[in-house]
Structure formats: structure tokens, C-alpha cells
Amino acid sequence: MLDLLNSRRLRLVLTALLRIAASSKPVSGKLLAEKLDCPRRYLEPDLQSLVQQGILESRRGASGGYLMARNPQRVSLLDILQCLAPERESEALADGCKLQQRVVHERLIQAQRDCEGVLAKMHLSEWLEQAEAEGLLHTSSTTPDFCI
């Protein structure tokens, strides 16, 4: 899960979530892909994972798209990472080495818990506030038509 932290995949998903959270209307996958300059199919599986976990809501139809299912104050970076990379079962310790079991393994588990604690305190709402304060979310999605 931690290997995703500096990935393009996570950056795109977080940017999509910020655009969705800033909108009062459903945001289409097509619009998100255009704004993020990536193929729609690249985002779709991750957005669907977020829907399945109750972070996003998906609506079908001509005016459909994605909406936040949860308040951004209740969506942590840990929640998002867990949707993108569900926990795998811990690998069984292959050998009986007590040093590995009692020191190395225990320290790594504690480091993981510490990291998860930090990630759980980072909420989407904080990122949204910063983006809004910097005026980065209020771009028009349609070009005005001046034809008569």
C-alpha cells in the first residue's frame, strides 16, 4: 500500500476526488479523464473501487457521473489507499529465526502502524480547502458559445 504514495495512479485518483468533491453536480468519467489528461479506462477501475467502499456514488444516465458519498472530512488518505491496494494477508515467516520474528518483523509491523496512523489523519477536506484557497478548482467545464 505504501508503494502507491508517490505514484501517478494515486495522484490522478486524488485529483479526481478533489474535482468531484468540489462539484455540486455529478462529474462524468469523461470530464475527469479530459481534465486529468489520461484515458478514461485508466481511472475507471479505481473510481469503481471507491464506489464499492462507499466513498463515491455513481449515477447513470445523461447527467450521471460521480458524487461524493461521504463528506470529505470523513475520507482519509488511508481510506483511499486501502481502496486502491487492499491489505494482503501477511506472509508467514518462512523460517524459525527468532531475530527475524521478534525484532525485524515486529519493528516492521510497528512502522506500518505508525505510517497508517499518519495517513488516517490526512483528510480529503484539507486538500480541498487548499485547492479552493488557491483557486485551482473553479475552472469552467464548458466553453461559452458566442455563435448567433
C-alpha positions as CSV (number, residue, x, y, z in Angstrom):
1,M,0.0,0.0,0.0
2,L,2.8,2.5,0.9
3,D,4.4,2.0,-2.5
4,L,1.4,3.9,-4.0
5,L,2.2,7.1,-2.1
6,N,4.2,8.7,-4.9
7,S,2.6,7.0,-7.8
8,R,0.9,8.6,-10.8
9,R,-2.1,6.4,-10.1
10,L,-2.7,7.9,-6.6
11,R,-2.1,11.5,-7.9
12,L,-4.7,11.0,-10.6
13,V,-7.2,9.5,-8.2
14,L,-6.7,12.2,-5.6
15,T,-7.1,14.9,-8.2
16,A,-10.3,13.3,-9.5
17,L,-11.6,13.1,-5.9
18,L,-10.9,16.8,-5.4
19,R,-12.7,17.7,-8.6
20,I,-15.7,15.5,-7.6
21,A,-15.8,16.9,-4.0
22,A,-15.7,20.5,-5.4
23,S,-18.7,19.9,-7.6
24,S,-22.4,20.1,-6.6
25,K,-23.3,18.0,-9.6
26,P,-22.2,14.6,-10.8
27,V,-18.8,14.7,-12.6
28,S,-18.6,12.3,-15.6
29,G,-15.7,10.0,-16.1
30,K,-15.2,11.5,-19.5
31,L,-14.7,15.0,-18.0
32,L,-12.4,13.7,-15.3
33,A,-10.3,12.0,-17.9
34,E,-10.1,15.2,-20.0
35,K,-9.2,17.3,-17.0
36,L,-6.5,14.8,-15.9
37,D,-5.2,14.1,-19.4
38,C,-5.5,10.4,-19.1
39,P,-7.5,7.6,-20.6
40,R,-10.9,7.1,-19.1
41,R,-10.3,3.4,-18.7
42,Y,-7.3,4.2,-16.6
43,L,-9.4,5.9,-13.9
44,E,-12.5,3.7,-14.1
45,P,-11.4,0.7,-12.0
46,D,-10.1,2.9,-9.2
47,L,-13.3,5.1,-9.2
48,Q,-15.4,1.9,-9.1
49,S,-13.4,0.7,-6.1
50,L,-14.1,3.9,-4.3
51,V,-17.8,3.4,-5.1
52,Q,-17.8,-0.1,-3.7
53,Q,-16.2,1.2,-0.5
54,G,-18.8,3.9,-0.1
55,I,-16.5,6.9,-0.7
56,L,-18.1,7.8,-4.1
57,E,-21.6,7.4,-5.5
58,S,-22.1,6.6,-9.2
59,R,-25.1,7.8,-11.1
60,R,-26.0,6.6,-14.6
61,G,-27.6,8.5,-17.4
62,A,-27.0,11.6,-19.5
63,S,-26.4,13.8,-16.4
64,G,-24.7,11.0,-14.5
65,G,-21.3,10.7,-13.1
66,Y,-19.6,10.6,-9.7
67,L,-20.5,12.3,-6.5
68,M,-19.1,12.1,-3.0
69,A,-21.0,9.5,-1.0
70,R,-19.1,10.6,2.2
71,N,-18.2,14.0,3.5
72,P,-14.6,14.8,2.5
73,Q,-13.9,15.4,6.3
74,R,-14.6,11.7,6.7
75,V,-12.3,10.4,3.9
76,S,-8.7,9.9,4.9
77,L,-5.7,9.2,2.7
78,L,-5.6,5.8,4.4
79,D,-9.2,5.1,3.3
80,I,-8.3,5.9,-0.3
81,L,-5.1,3.8,-0.2
82,Q,-6.9,0.9,1.2
83,C,-9.4,1.0,-1.6
84,L,-6.7,1.1,-4.2
85,A,-4.5,-1.6,-2.6
86,P,-6.5,-3.8,-0.2
87,E,-4.5,-5.4,2.6
88,R,-2.9,-8.7,1.7
89,E,-2.5,-11.4,4.3
90,S,0.8,-11.1,6.0
91,E,3.3,-13.6,4.6
92,A,4.1,-16.3,7.1
93,L,7.6,-16.2,8.4
94,A,9.3,-18.8,6.4
95,D,12.0,-19.8,8.9
96,G,12.2,-20.1,12.7
97,C,14.8,-17.3,13.1
98,K,13.9,-15.6,16.3
99,L,15.8,-12.5,15.3
100,Q,13.6,-12.1,12.3
101,Q,10.4,-12.9,14.2
102,R,10.9,-10.9,17.4
103,V,12.9,-7.9,16.2
104,V,12.7,-7.4,12.4
105,H,9.1,-8.5,11.9
106,E,7.7,-6.7,15.0
107,R,9.6,-3.4,14.1
108,L,8.2,-3.5,10.5
109,I,4.7,-4.1,11.8
110,Q,5.0,-1.1,14.2
111,A,6.4,1.1,11.4
112,Q,3.4,0.2,9.2
113,R,1.0,1.0,12.0
114,D,2.8,4.4,12.6
115,C,2.5,5.2,8.9
116,E,-1.2,4.2,8.8
117,G,-1.8,6.5,11.8
118,V,-0.3,9.5,9.9
119,L,-2.3,8.7,6.8
120,A,-5.5,8.3,8.8
121,K,-5.1,11.9,10.0
122,M,-4.9,13.4,6.5
123,H,-8.4,14.1,5.2
124,L,-9.6,15.0,1.7
125,S,-11.3,18.1,3.2
126,E,-7.9,19.6,4.0
127,W,-6.7,19.1,0.4
128,L,-9.9,20.5,-0.9
129,E,-9.6,23.7,1.3
130,Q,-6.1,24.3,0.0
131,A,-7.1,23.8,-3.7
132,E,-10.1,26.1,-3.2
133,A,-8.0,28.8,-1.5
134,E,-5.5,28.7,-4.4
135,G,-8.4,28.9,-6.9
136,L,-7.4,25.7,-8.6
137,L,-10.9,24.0,-8.8
138,H,-13.2,26.6,-10.2
139,T,-12.4,26.3,-13.9
140,S,-15.3,26.3,-16.3
141,S,-16.0,22.9,-17.7
142,T,-17.8,24.3,-20.8
143,T,-16.6,26.8,-23.3
144,P,-19.0,29.7,-23.9
145,D,-20.7,29.5,-27.3
146,F,-20.8,33.0,-28.8
147,C,-22.4,31.9,-32.1
148,I,-25.7,33.6,-33.0
